[in-house]
């Protein structure tokens, strides 16, 4: 007599969990370095234009453009930092997903 067919499906974690959040700090250090270089550059421009009491339309235009560029660079750094956070989070999720495996076990009763 043939028995009934059965199956059971389980999800097994094959490897231990690992957190890659520390990678955010490593990547963000690079954006901090870029920001430091930008800050240094803008301080130098400001000291040349403002502290030497330069005047005129060209100087005013340069100051205005420098402020715009400073704001754009700051926004860009913030965007990159947010992307770093999102990317590392997604990476963590993908790695965790790869460490699990769905298993289906099929068997037959011989009763």
Backbone atoms as SQL, in Angstrom:
CREATE TABLE atoms (id INTEGER PRIMARY KEY, chain TEXT, resi INTEGER, resn TEXT, atom TEXT, x REAL, y REAL, z REAL);
INSERT INTO atoms VALUES
  (1, 'A', 1, 'UNK', 'N', 0.844, -1.177, 0.000),
  (2, 'A', 1, 'UNK', 'CA', 0.000, 0.000, 0.000),
  (3, 'A', 1, 'UNK', 'C', 0.891, 1.242, 0.000),
  (4, 'A', 2, 'UNK', 'N', 0.554, 2.182, -0.891),
  (5, 'A', 2, 'UNK', 'CA', 1.271, 3.461, -0.987),
  (6, 'A', 2, 'UNK', 'C', 0.775, 4.412, 0.102),
  (7, 'A', 3, 'UNK', 'N', 1.711, 5.140, 0.728),
  (8, 'A', 3, 'UNK', 'CA', 1.348, 6.116, 1.742),
  (9, 'A', 3, 'UNK', 'C', 1.054, 7.475, 1.119),
  (10, 'A', 4, 'UNK', 'N', 0.670, 8.410, 1.955),
  (11, 'A', 4, 'UNK', 'CA', 0.391, 9.774, 1.509),
  (12, 'A', 4, 'UNK', 'C', 1.696, 10.551, 1.338),
  (13, 'A', 5, 'UNK', 'N', 1.713, 11.443, 0.328),
  (14, 'A', 5, 'UNK', 'CA', 2.864, 12.335, 0.133),
  (15, 'A', 5, 'UNK', 'C', 2.694, 13.575, 1.013),
  (16, 'A', 6, 'UNK', 'N', 3.789, 13.983, 1.609),
  (17, 'A', 6, 'UNK', 'CA', 3.783, 15.169, 2.464),
  (18, 'A', 6, 'UNK', 'C', 4.993, 16.042, 2.115),
  (19, 'A', 7, 'UNK', 'N', 4.901, 17.283, 2.461),
  (20, 'A', 7, 'UNK', 'CA', 6.072, 18.163, 2.324),
  (21, 'A', 7, 'UNK', 'C', 6.028, 19.220, 3.415),
  (22, 'A', 8, 'UNK', 'N', 7.192, 19.646, 3.769),
  (23, 'A', 8, 'UNK', 'CA', 7.311, 20.722, 4.749),
  (24, 'A', 8, 'UNK', 'C', 8.356, 21.690, 4.206),
  (25, 'A', 9, 'UNK', 'N', 8.055, 22.972, 4.277),
  (26, 'A', 9, 'UNK', 'CA', 8.987, 23.996, 3.806),
  (27, 'A', 9, 'UNK', 'C', 9.401, 24.855, 4.995),
  (28, 'A', 10, 'UNK', 'N', 10.701, 25.017, 5.126),
  (29, 'A', 10, 'UNK', 'CA', 11.252, 25.831, 6.217),
  (30, 'A', 10, 'UNK', 'C', 12.293, 26.777, 5.638),
  (31, 'A', 11, 'UNK', 'N', 12.543, 27.820, 6.351),
  (32, 'A', 11, 'UNK', 'CA', 13.616, 28.745, 5.984),
  (33, 'A', 11, 'UNK', 'C', 14.704, 28.618, 7.040),
  (34, 'A', 12, 'UNK', 'N', 15.881, 28.290, 6.582),
  (35, 'A', 12, 'UNK', 'CA', 17.011, 28.093, 7.487),
  (36, 'A', 12, 'UNK', 'C', 18.046, 29.180, 7.273),
  (37, 'A', 13, 'UNK', 'N', 18.585, 29.663, 8.366),
  (38, 'A', 13, 'UNK', 'CA', 19.682, 30.621, 8.280),
  (39, 'A', 13, 'UNK', 'C', 20.973, 29.822, 8.236),
  (40, 'A', 14, 'UNK', 'N', 21.706, 29.965, 7.116),
  (41, 'A', 14, 'UNK', 'CA', 22.903, 29.159, 6.902),
  (42, 'A', 14, 'UNK', 'C', 24.134, 29.758, 7.572),
  (43, 'A', 15, 'UNK', 'N', 24.168, 31.078, 7.665),
  (44, 'A', 15, 'UNK', 'CA', 25.310, 31.764, 8.274),
  (45, 'A', 15, 'UNK', 'C', 24.806, 32.739, 9.320),
  (46, 'A', 16, 'UNK', 'N', 25.667, 33.066, 10.257),
  (47, 'A', 16, 'UNK', 'CA', 25.300, 34.012, 11.307),
  (48, 'A', 16, 'UNK', 'C', 25.076, 35.404, 10.734),
  (49, 'A', 17, 'UNK', 'N', 24.256, 36.172, 11.421),
  (50, 'A', 17, 'UNK', 'CA', 24.011, 37.554, 11.023),
  (51, 'A', 17, 'UNK', 'C', 25.264, 38.389, 11.221),
  (52, 'A', 18, 'UNK', 'N', 25.397, 39.381, 10.371),
  (53, 'A', 18, 'UNK', 'CA', 26.545, 40.284, 10.465),
  (54, 'A', 18, 'UNK', 'C', 26.046, 41.684, 10.132),
  (55, 'A', 19, 'UNK', 'N', 26.484, 42.654, 10.897),
  (56, 'A', 19, 'UNK', 'CA', 26.044, 44.033, 10.684),
  (57, 'A', 19, 'UNK', 'C', 27.164, 44.824, 10.016),
  (58, 'A', 20, 'UNK', 'N', 26.827, 45.462, 8.900),
  (59, 'A', 20, 'UNK', 'CA', 27.807, 46.243, 8.156),
  (60, 'A', 20, 'UNK', 'C', 27.635, 47.750, 8.373),
  (61, 'A', 21, 'UNK', 'N', 26.924, 48.124, 9.422),
  (62, 'A', 21, 'UNK', 'CA', 26.677, 49.549, 9.692),
  (63, 'A', 21, 'UNK', 'C', 27.963, 50.335, 9.909),
  (64, 'A', 22, 'UNK', 'N', 29.022, 49.666, 10.344),
  (65, 'A', 22, 'UNK', 'CA', 30.294, 50.368, 10.540),
  (66, 'A', 22, 'UNK', 'C', 30.843, 50.918, 9.228),
  (67, 'A', 23, 'UNK', 'N', 30.390, 50.367, 8.107),
  (68, 'A', 23, 'UNK', 'CA', 30.852, 50.839, 6.791),
  (69, 'A', 23, 'UNK', 'C', 30.354, 52.261, 6.518),
  (70, 'A', 24, 'UNK', 'N', 29.234, 52.627, 7.142),
  (71, 'A', 24, 'UNK', 'CA', 28.722, 53.997, 6.975),
  (72, 'A', 24, 'UNK', 'C', 29.770, 55.003, 7.428),
  (73, 'A', 25, 'UNK', 'N', 30.355, 54.744, 8.595),
  (74, 'A', 25, 'UNK', 'CA', 31.352, 55.656, 9.148),
  (75, 'A', 25, 'UNK', 'C', 32.572, 55.771, 8.260),
  (76, 'A', 26, 'UNK', 'N', 32.999, 54.636, 7.723),
  (77, 'A', 26, 'UNK', 'CA', 34.169, 54.632, 6.838),
  (78, 'A', 26, 'UNK', 'C', 33.890, 55.483, 5.604),
  (79, 'A', 27, 'UNK', 'N', 32.731, 55.284, 5.009),
  (80, 'A', 27, 'UNK', 'CA', 32.382, 56.040, 3.797),
  (81, 'A', 27, 'UNK', 'C', 32.139, 57.517, 4.104),
  (82, 'A', 28, 'UNK', 'N', 31.506, 57.786, 5.234),
  (83, 'A', 28, 'UNK', 'CA', 31.205, 59.181, 5.573),
  (84, 'A', 28, 'UNK', 'C', 32.462, 59.975, 5.920),
  (85, 'A', 29, 'UNK', 'N', 33.507, 59.287, 6.349),
  (86, 'A', 29, 'UNK', 'CA', 34.772, 59.995, 6.598),
  (87, 'A', 29, 'UNK', 'C', 35.295, 60.636, 5.318),
  (88, 'A', 30, 'UNK', 'N', 35.052, 59.984, 4.205),
  (89, 'A', 30, 'UNK', 'CA', 35.485, 60.549, 2.924),
  (90, 'A', 30, 'UNK', 'C', 34.689, 61.817, 2.586),
  (91, 'A', 31, 'UNK', 'N', 33.396, 61.797, 2.849),
  (92, 'A', 31, 'UNK', 'CA', 32.603, 62.997, 2.578),
  (93, 'A', 31, 'UNK', 'C', 32.986, 64.115, 3.555),
  (94, 'A', 32, 'UNK', 'N', 33.339, 63.750, 4.775),
  (95, 'A', 32, 'UNK', 'CA', 33.790, 64.762, 5.741),
  (96, 'A', 32, 'UNK', 'C', 35.087, 65.410, 5.255),
  (97, 'A', 33, 'UNK', 'N', 35.974, 64.607, 4.695),
  (98, 'A', 33, 'UNK', 'CA', 37.235, 65.140, 4.162),
  (99, 'A', 33, 'UNK', 'C', 36.953, 66.093, 2.996),
  (100, 'A', 34, 'UNK', 'N', 36.044, 65.715, 2.126),
  (101, 'A', 34, 'UNK', 'CA', 35.652, 66.597, 1.016),
  (102, 'A', 34, 'UNK', 'C', 35.076, 67.892, 1.566),
  (103, 'A', 35, 'UNK', 'N', 34.233, 67.775, 2.580),
  (104, 'A', 35, 'UNK', 'CA', 33.626, 68.961, 3.184),
  (105, 'A', 35, 'UNK', 'C', 34.694, 69.859, 3.815),
  (106, 'A', 36, 'UNK', 'N', 35.693, 69.263, 4.451),
  (107, 'A', 36, 'UNK', 'CA', 36.786, 70.045, 5.033),
  (108, 'A', 36, 'UNK', 'C', 37.551, 70.803, 3.944),
  (109, 'A', 37, 'UNK', 'N', 37.799, 70.145, 2.829),
  (110, 'A', 37, 'UNK', 'CA', 38.489, 70.807, 1.706),
  (111, 'A', 37, 'UNK', 'C', 37.650, 71.961, 1.161),
  (112, 'A', 38, 'UNK', 'N', 36.341, 71.731, 1.030),
  (113, 'A', 38, 'UNK', 'CA', 35.449, 72.794, 0.565),
  (114, 'A', 38, 'UNK', 'C', 35.468, 73.972, 1.534),
  (115, 'A', 39, 'UNK', 'N', 35.374, 73.666, 2.814),
  (116, 'A', 39, 'UNK', 'CA', 35.360, 74.717, 3.833),
  (117, 'A', 39, 'UNK', 'C', 36.653, 75.528, 3.781),
  (118, 'A', 40, 'UNK', 'N', 37.768, 74.836, 3.668),
  (119, 'A', 40, 'UNK', 'CA', 39.062, 75.513, 3.566),
  (120, 'A', 40, 'UNK', 'C', 39.114, 76.414, 2.333),
  (121, 'A', 41, 'UNK', 'N', 38.642, 75.887, 1.219),
  (122, 'A', 41, 'UNK', 'CA', 38.630, 76.673, -0.022),
  (123, 'A', 41, 'UNK', 'C', 37.786, 77.938, 0.137),
  (124, 'A', 42, 'UNK', 'N', 36.584, 77.794, 0.678),
  (125, 'A', 42, 'UNK', 'CA', 35.696, 78.945, 0.815),
  (126, 'A', 42, 'UNK', 'C', 36.235, 79.957, 1.826),
  (127, 'A', 43, 'UNK', 'N', 36.914, 79.484, 2.851),
  (128, 'A', 43, 'UNK', 'CA', 37.544, 80.414, 3.800),
  (129, 'A', 43, 'UNK', 'C', 38.639, 81.220, 3.114),
  (130, 'A', 44, 'UNK', 'N', 39.399, 80.558, 2.261),
  (131, 'A', 44, 'UNK', 'CA', 40.461, 81.259, 1.530),
  (132, 'A', 44, 'UNK', 'C', 39.876, 82.300, 0.574),
  (133, 'A', 45, 'UNK', 'N', 38.838, 81.911, -0.141),
  (134, 'A', 45, 'UNK', 'CA', 38.186, 82.855, -1.062),
  (135, 'A', 45, 'UNK', 'C', 37.644, 84.038, -0.274),
  (136, 'A', 46, 'UNK', 'N', 36.987, 83.731, 0.843),
  (137, 'A', 46, 'UNK', 'CA', 36.415, 84.791, 1.674),
  (138, 'A', 46, 'UNK', 'C', 37.509, 85.717, 2.209),
  (139, 'A', 47, 'UNK', 'N', 38.628, 85.158, 2.643),
  (140, 'A', 47, 'UNK', 'CA', 39.693, 86.003, 3.196),
  (141, 'A', 47, 'UNK', 'C', 40.306, 86.887, 2.114),
  (142, 'A', 48, 'UNK', 'N', 40.375, 86.372, 0.905),
  (143, 'A', 48, 'UNK', 'CA', 40.940, 87.177, -0.180),
  (144, 'A', 48, 'UNK', 'C', 39.988, 88.302, -0.570),
  (145, 'A', 49, 'UNK', 'N', 38.720, 87.991, -0.680),
  (146, 'A', 49, 'UNK', 'CA', 37.750, 88.981, -1.171),
  (147, 'A', 49, 'UNK', 'C', 37.296, 89.918, -0.059),
  (148, 'A', 50, 'UNK', 'N', 36.875, 89.375, 1.064),
  (149, 'A', 50, 'UNK', 'CA', 36.260, 90.187, 2.127),
  (150, 'A', 50, 'UNK', 'C', 37.318, 90.848, 3.008),
  (151, 'A', 51, 'UNK', 'N', 38.252, 90.074, 3.492),
  (152, 'A', 51, 'UNK', 'CA', 39.219, 90.624, 4.440),
  (153, 'A', 51, 'UNK', 'C', 40.159, 91.649, 3.813),
  (154, 'A', 52, 'UNK', 'N', 40.358, 91.558, 2.529),
  (155, 'A', 52, 'UNK', 'CA', 41.183, 92.563, 1.867),
  (156, 'A', 52, 'UNK', 'C', 40.334, 93.739, 1.384),
  (157, 'A', 53, 'UNK', 'N', 39.086, 93.739, 1.819),
  (158, 'A', 53, 'UNK', 'CA', 38.144, 94.824, 1.556),
  (159, 'A', 53, 'UNK', 'C', 38.037, 95.164, 0.075),
  (160, 'A', 54, 'UNK', 'N', 37.949, 94.119, -0.727),
  (161, 'A', 54, 'UNK', 'CA', 37.740, 94.323, -2.165),
  (162, 'A', 54, 'UNK', 'C', 36.310, 94.802, -2.372),
  (163, 'A', 55, 'UNK', 'N', 36.119, 95.655, -3.360),
  (164, 'A', 55, 'UNK', 'CA', 34.794, 96.213, -3.622),
  (165, 'A', 55, 'UNK', 'C', 34.549, 96.212, -5.126),
  (166, 'A', 56, 'UNK', 'N', 33.265, 96.291, -5.469),
  (167, 'A', 56, 'UNK', 'CA', 32.899, 96.385, -6.876),
  (168, 'A', 56, 'UNK', 'C', 31.943, 95.280, -7.293),
  (169, 'A', 57, 'UNK', 'N', 31.422, 95.440, -8.514),
  (170, 'A', 57, 'UNK', 'CA', 30.442, 94.486, -9.034),
  (171, 'A', 57, 'UNK', 'C', 31.040, 93.093, -9.199),
  (172, 'A', 58, 'UNK', 'N', 32.261, 93.022, -9.675),
  (173, 'A', 58, 'UNK', 'CA', 32.898, 91.718, -9.880),
  (174, 'A', 58, 'UNK', 'C', 33.066, 91.003, -8.543),
  (175, 'A', 59, 'UNK', 'N', 33.506, 91.730, -7.529),
  (176, 'A', 59, 'UNK', 'CA', 33.699, 91.141, -6.202),
  (177, 'A', 59, 'UNK', 'C', 32.358, 90.695, -5.640),
  (178, 'A', 60, 'UNK', 'N', 31.325, 91.533, -5.770),
  (179, 'A', 60, 'UNK', 'CA', 29.990, 91.168, -5.283),
  (180, 'A', 60, 'UNK', 'C', 29.481, 89.915, -6.002),
  (181, 'A', 61, 'UNK', 'N', 29.707, 89.860, -7.301),
  (182, 'A', 61, 'UNK', 'CA', 29.286, 88.708, -8.088),
  (183, 'A', 61, 'UNK', 'C', 30.042, 87.452, -7.650),
  (184, 'A', 62, 'UNK', 'N', 31.336, 87.600, -7.410),
  (185, 'A', 62, 'UNK', 'CA', 32.135, 86.462, -6.956),
  (186, 'A', 62, 'UNK', 'C', 31.651, 85.967, -5.594),
  (187, 'A', 63, 'UNK', 'N', 31.341, 86.892, -4.689),
  (188, 'A', 63, 'UNK', 'CA', 30.838, 86.496, -3.366),
  (189, 'A', 63, 'UNK', 'C', 29.510, 85.757, -3.482),
  (190, 'A', 64, 'UNK', 'N', 28.636, 86.268, -4.341),
  (191, 'A', 64, 'UNK', 'CA', 27.328, 85.634, -4.537),
  (192, 'A', 64, 'UNK', 'C', 27.480, 84.230, -5.121),
  (193, 'A', 65, 'UNK', 'N', 28.326, 84.088, -6.117),
  (194, 'A', 65, 'UNK', 'CA', 28.557, 82.791, -6.737),
  (195, 'A', 65, 'UNK', 'C', 29.226, 81.821, -5.752),
  (196, 'A', 66, 'UNK', 'N', 30.116, 82.337, -4.934),
  (197, 'A', 66, 'UNK', 'CA', 30.783, 81.512, -3.931),
  (198, 'A', 66, 'UNK', 'C', 29.769, 80.988, -2.921),
  (199, 'A', 67, 'UNK', 'N', 28.840, 81.840, -2.487),
  (200, 'A', 67, 'UNK', 'CA', 27.795, 81.421, -1.547),
  (201, 'A', 67, 'UNK', 'C', 26.917, 80.337, -2.167),
  (202, 'A', 68, 'UNK', 'N', 26.557, 80.513, -3.444),
  (203, 'A', 68, 'UNK', 'CA', 25.731, 79.513, -4.133),
  (204, 'A', 68, 'UNK', 'C', 26.465, 78.179, -4.220),
  (205, 'A', 69, 'UNK', 'N', 27.727, 78.248, -4.597),
  (206, 'A', 69, 'UNK', 'CA', 28.535, 77.044, -4.732),
  (207, 'A', 69, 'UNK', 'C', 28.696, 76.345, -3.387),
  (208, 'A', 70, 'UNK', 'N', 28.890, 77.129, -2.342),
  (209, 'A', 70, 'UNK', 'CA', 29.027, 76.583, -0.988),
  (210, 'A', 70, 'UNK', 'C', 27.756, 75.833, -0.589),
  (211, 'A', 71, 'UNK', 'N', 26.608, 76.432, -0.871),
  (212, 'A', 71, 'UNK', 'CA', 25.313, 75.808, -0.550),
  (213, 'A', 71, 'UNK', 'C', 25.114, 74.522, -1.362),
  (214, 'A', 72, 'UNK', 'N', 25.446, 74.574, -2.642),
  (215, 'A', 72, 'UNK', 'CA', 25.300, 73.396, -3.501),
  (216, 'A', 72, 'UNK', 'C', 26.193, 72.257, -3.016),
  (217, 'A', 73, 'UNK', 'N', 27.416, 72.593, -2.668),
  (218, 'A', 73, 'UNK', 'CA', 28.342, 71.569, -2.181),
  (219, 'A', 73, 'UNK', 'C', 27.852, 70.957, -0.873),
  (220, 'A', 74, 'UNK', 'N', 27.347, 71.798, 0.020),
  (221, 'A', 74, 'UNK', 'CA', 26.812, 71.300, 1.286),
  (222, 'A', 74, 'UNK', 'C', 25.633, 70.360, 1.029),
  (223, 'A', 75, 'UNK', 'N', 24.724, 70.774, 0.148),
  (224, 'A', 75, 'UNK', 'CA', 23.568, 69.930, -0.177),
  (225, 'A', 75, 'UNK', 'C', 24.004, 68.613, -0.802),
  (226, 'A', 76, 'UNK', 'N', 25.011, 68.680, -1.644),
  (227, 'A', 76, 'UNK', 'CA', 25.525, 67.475, -2.285),
  (228, 'A', 76, 'UNK', 'C', 26.123, 66.519, -1.260),
  (229, 'A', 77, 'UNK', 'N', 26.887, 67.054, -0.332),
  (230, 'A', 77, 'UNK', 'CA', 27.473, 66.214, 0.731),
  (231, 'A', 77, 'UNK', 'C', 26.363, 65.569, 1.565),
  (232, 'A', 78, 'UNK', 'N', 25.343, 66.321, 1.886),
  (233, 'A', 78, 'UNK', 'CA', 24.217, 65.776, 2.654),
  (234, 'A', 78, 'UNK', 'C', 23.530, 64.659, 1.875),
  (235, 'A', 79, 'UNK', 'N', 23.346, 64.872, 0.579),
  (236, 'A', 79, 'UNK', 'CA', 22.719, 63.862, -0.270),
  (237, 'A', 79, 'UNK', 'C', 23.580, 62.601, -0.327),
  (238, 'A', 80, 'UNK', 'N', 24.875, 62.760, -0.487),
  (239, 'A', 80, 'UNK', 'CA', 25.783, 61.610, -0.526),
  (240, 'A', 80, 'UNK', 'C', 25.734, 60.860, 0.811),
  (241, 'A', 81, 'UNK', 'N', 25.719, 61.573, 1.921),
  (242, 'A', 81, 'UNK', 'CA', 25.636, 60.918, 3.230),
  (243, 'A', 81, 'UNK', 'C', 24.334, 60.124, 3.377),
  (244, 'A', 82, 'UNK', 'N', 23.243, 60.676, 2.873),
  (245, 'A', 82, 'UNK', 'CA', 21.966, 59.964, 2.919),
  (246, 'A', 82, 'UNK', 'C', 22.015, 58.724, 2.030),
  (247, 'A', 83, 'UNK', 'N', 22.632, 58.862, 0.862),
  (248, 'A', 83, 'UNK', 'CA', 22.774, 57.714, -0.041),
  (249, 'A', 83, 'UNK', 'C', 23.649, 56.626, 0.585),
  (250, 'A', 84, 'UNK', 'N', 24.675, 57.034, 1.291),
  (251, 'A', 84, 'UNK', 'CA', 25.535, 56.061, 1.989),
  (252, 'A', 84, 'UNK', 'C', 24.704, 55.269, 2.994),
  (253, 'A', 85, 'UNK', 'N', 23.913, 55.975, 3.787),
  (254, 'A', 85, 'UNK', 'CA', 23.065, 55.313, 4.780),
  (255, 'A', 85, 'UNK', 'C', 22.110, 54.338, 4.105),
  (256, 'A', 86, 'UNK', 'N', 21.435, 54.787, 3.052),
  (257, 'A', 86, 'UNK', 'CA', 20.483, 53.923, 2.343),
  (258, 'A', 86, 'UNK', 'C', 21.177, 52.715, 1.713),
  (259, 'A', 87, 'UNK', 'N', 22.325, 52.947, 1.117),
  (260, 'A', 87, 'UNK', 'CA', 23.041, 51.865, 0.438),
  (261, 'A', 87, 'UNK', 'C', 23.520, 50.813, 1.425),
  (262, 'A', 88, 'UNK', 'N', 24.076, 51.242, 2.547),
  (263, 'A', 88, 'UNK', 'CA', 24.553, 50.284, 3.547),
  (264, 'A', 88, 'UNK', 'C', 23.376, 49.505, 4.138),
  (265, 'A', 89, 'UNK', 'N', 22.260, 50.165, 4.353),
  (266, 'A', 89, 'UNK', 'CA', 21.069, 49.481, 4.868),
  (267, 'A', 89, 'UNK', 'C', 20.594, 48.413, 3.878),
  (268, 'A', 90, 'UNK', 'N', 20.506, 48.781, 2.609),
  (269, 'A', 90, 'UNK', 'CA', 20.087, 47.814, 1.584),
  (270, 'A', 90, 'UNK', 'C', 21.096, 46.675, 1.472),
  (271, 'A', 91, 'UNK', 'N', 22.366, 46.999, 1.568),
  (272, 'A', 91, 'UNK', 'CA', 23.414, 45.982, 1.510),
  (273, 'A', 91, 'UNK', 'C', 23.243, 44.986, 2.658),
  (274, 'A', 92, 'UNK', 'N', 23.002, 45.505, 3.863),
  (275, 'A', 92, 'UNK', 'CA', 22.757, 44.637, 5.026),
  (276, 'A', 92, 'UNK', 'C', 21.593, 43.683, 4.747),
  (277, 'A', 93, 'UNK', 'N', 20.511, 44.234, 4.197),
  (278, 'A', 93, 'UNK', 'CA', 19.328, 43.426, 3.913),
  (279, 'A', 93, 'UNK', 'C', 19.624, 42.350, 2.872),
  (280, 'A', 94, 'UNK', 'N', 20.354, 42.720, 1.831),
  (281, 'A', 94, 'UNK', 'CA', 20.681, 41.751, 0.785),
  (282, 'A', 94, 'UNK', 'C', 21.575, 40.639, 1.313),
  (283, 'A', 95, 'UNK', 'N', 22.551, 40.994, 2.117),
  (284, 'A', 95, 'UNK', 'CA', 23.447, 39.988, 2.682),
  (285, 'A', 95, 'UNK', 'C', 22.665, 39.038, 3.581),
  (286, 'A', 96, 'UNK', 'N', 21.789, 39.587, 4.403),
  (287, 'A', 96, 'UNK', 'CA', 20.986, 38.741, 5.297),
  (288, 'A', 96, 'UNK', 'C', 20.098, 37.797, 4.494),
  (289, 'A', 97, 'UNK', 'N', 19.541, 38.300, 3.417),
  (290, 'A', 97, 'UNK', 'CA', 18.679, 37.473, 2.572),
  (291, 'A', 97, 'UNK', 'C', 19.470, 36.326, 1.940),
  (292, 'A', 98, 'UNK', 'N', 20.704, 36.603, 1.560),
  (293, 'A', 98, 'UNK', 'CA', 21.544, 35.579, 0.941),
  (294, 'A', 98, 'UNK', 'C', 21.981, 34.516, 1.945),
  (295, 'A', 99, 'UNK', 'N', 21.918, 34.813, 3.207),
  (296, 'A', 99, 'UNK', 'CA', 22.364, 33.872, 4.239),
  (297, 'A', 99, 'UNK', 'C', 21.266, 32.901, 4.658),
  (298, 'A', 100, 'UNK', 'N', 20.088, 33.067, 4.077),
  (299, 'A', 100, 'UNK', 'CA', 18.996, 32.156, 4.397),
  (300, 'A', 100, 'UNK', 'C', 18.632, 31.345, 3.154),
  (301, 'A', 101, 'UNK', 'N', 18.098, 30.167, 3.379),
  (302, 'A', 101, 'UNK', 'CA', 17.736, 29.269, 2.286),
  (303, 'A', 101, 'UNK', 'C', 16.405, 28.610, 2.618),
  (304, 'A', 102, 'UNK', 'N', 15.510, 28.652, 1.649),
  (305, 'A', 102, 'UNK', 'CA', 14.242, 27.925, 1.826),
  (306, 'A', 102, 'UNK', 'C', 14.469, 26.464, 1.455),
  (307, 'A', 103, 'UNK', 'N', 14.037, 25.574, 2.332),
  (308, 'A', 103, 'UNK', 'CA', 14.179, 24.144, 2.101),
  (309, 'A', 103, 'UNK', 'C', 12.799, 23.501, 2.101),
  (310, 'A', 104, 'UNK', 'N', 12.573, 22.657, 1.118),
  (311, 'A', 104, 'UNK', 'CA', 11.331, 21.893, 1.084),
  (312, 'A', 104, 'UNK', 'C', 11.695, 20.421, 1.187),
  (313, 'A', 105, 'UNK', 'N', 11.152, 19.782, 2.186),
  (314, 'A', 105, 'UNK', 'CA', 11.405, 18.360, 2.406),
  (315, 'A', 105, 'UNK', 'C', 10.125, 17.607, 2.041),
  (316, 'A', 106, 'UNK', 'N', 10.271, 16.670, 1.123),
  (317, 'A', 106, 'UNK', 'CA', 9.121, 15.854, 0.698),
  (318, 'A', 106, 'UNK', 'C', 9.328, 14.423, 1.191),
  (319, 'A', 107, 'UNK', 'N', 8.254, 13.849, 1.660),
  (320, 'A', 107, 'UNK', 'CA', 8.339, 12.459, 2.133),
  (321, 'A', 107, 'UNK', 'C', 7.011, 11.757, 1.944),
  (322, 'A', 108, 'UNK', 'N', 7.072, 10.437, 2.018),
  (323, 'A', 108, 'UNK', 'CA', 5.848, 9.632, 1.808),
  (324, 'A', 108, 'UNK', 'C', 5.688, 8.712, 3.005),
  (325, 'A', 109, 'UNK', 'N', 4.457, 8.693, 3.545),
  (326, 'A', 109, 'UNK', 'CA', 4.118, 7.756, 4.616),
  (327, 'A', 109, 'UNK', 'C', 4.060, 6.351, 4.009),
  (328, 'A', 110, 'UNK', 'N', 4.575, 5.421, 4.703),
  (329, 'A', 110, 'UNK', 'CA', 4.460, 4.027, 4.276),
  (330, 'A', 110, 'UNK', 'C', 3.595, 3.249, 5.242),
  (331, 'A', 111, 'UNK', 'N', 2.542, 3.844, 5.664),
  (332, 'A', 111, 'UNK', 'CA', 1.643, 3.210, 6.629),
  (333, 'A', 111, 'UNK', 'C', 0.556, 2.469, 5.908);
